[in-house]
Amino acid sequence: MSGPIKSGIVYGIVLVALPAGLMFGVINLNRMQHPPVVGVQRGYRGTGLDQLYNPGSLAELAVQAKIPFILPPASADGDKAGDSYENVRVLKNLSVGQFTRLMASMATWVAPDVGCAYCHNVENMADDSNYTKVVARRMLQMTMNINANWKSHVKNTGVTCYTCHGGNPVPKYIWYNNPGPKEAVGFAETRQGLGHPNPMAGMSSLAWDPLTPFLEQSNNIRVQSTTALPTDNMSSMKQAEWTYALMMTISKSLGVNCDYCHNTRALRDWSQSTPARVTAWYGIRMVRDLNNNYLDPLQGVFPAARKGALGDSPKVYCATCHQGIYKPLYGVSMLTTFKTELGGPPLTLAPLMAPYVPAPDPSTAAPPAEPKK
């Protein structure tokens, strides 16, 4: 008797032996949620473009997306921060009032339990010895870059530090390059994560690291074959598993179904897709920009405890901003009151990585040498 047939008979005997009520529970366990899910129609009738939501989860997300107290705007008049304070490199064109307001806001957005000391040496605020201060500079630039250069994704809503941090020193959703479990190499390397349920990909048993190839590297996500025979287009079942793992990650990050972007009767057809698919297309490229130009270069700044198993910097993906919500903070724009401070455009990156060297103290300088006769 063959293996599959024998297994099917055994499985059937087990089901028959179970009481009817218990069997009903086993079959329907994964389909039952409390409270019941609700559906929202987003497309034409008959297309199946419905989004399903669990009211209980929505209530939890509403608490998570609570907007913090926002300080009133400060005047742009008066002395500039770059002239009044030492070693201000990114925000030097702000007035002292604007600068102080943003610094106080960042303390509550990122480290409310620690305050300014999370980044600064409070004995010498100009000191750059804390790595968190160097990282914060780059993150300010990254925020300005998003708001100024990626309106194709964030529109006019924009982002602030709170969008990702939400009151936490380290954003709740970050990722590292994942080496995965040890496997054979060469012709025996086949699984790529199959059989290893991955929380990052919605607990699917697909690729264990769907982010590195697509959100750090620029591998082709599209797997629709363009030729009848295998060529170099990577349109294989193996490649499709990586792509579907990424799609599961995006779906979980936004708390939406596949048909939030796609019409599932024609996944590849852009003309039958929703406008959200275009927004997501730009979002993927935005995330690549942030990881490659802002976070990866900080590898030498982060201490070992903040790096991944392969020694890489923490990186961002869709959930970093969205955190399970189809629009971060349900579309509320905190940028409207911080547009001058965080709207961009950012300054160039290179000078900000140079170490800070304080000016010498004249009182400790050596006296000039006696001129030779």
Buried (B, 14 or more C-beta within 10 A) or exposed (E): EEEEEEEEEEEEEEEEEEEEEEBEEEEEEEEEEEEEBEEEEBBEEEBEBEBEBBEEBEEEBEEEBEEEEBBEBBEEEEEBBBEBBEBBBBBBBBBBBBBBBBBEBBBBBBBBEEBBEBBBBEEEBBBBEBBBBBBBBBBBBBBBBBBBBBEEBBEEBBBBBBBBBBBBEEBBBBBBBBEBEEEEEEEEEEBBBEEBEBEBBBEBBBBBBBBBBBBBEEBEBEBEBEEEEEEEBBBEEEBBBBBBBBBBBBBBBBBBBBBBBBBEEEBEEEEBBBEBBBBBBBBBBBBBBBBBBBBEBBEEBBEEEBBBEEEBBBBBBBBBBBBBBBBBBEEBBBBEBBBBBBBBEBBEBEEBEEEEEEEEEEEEEEEEEEEEE
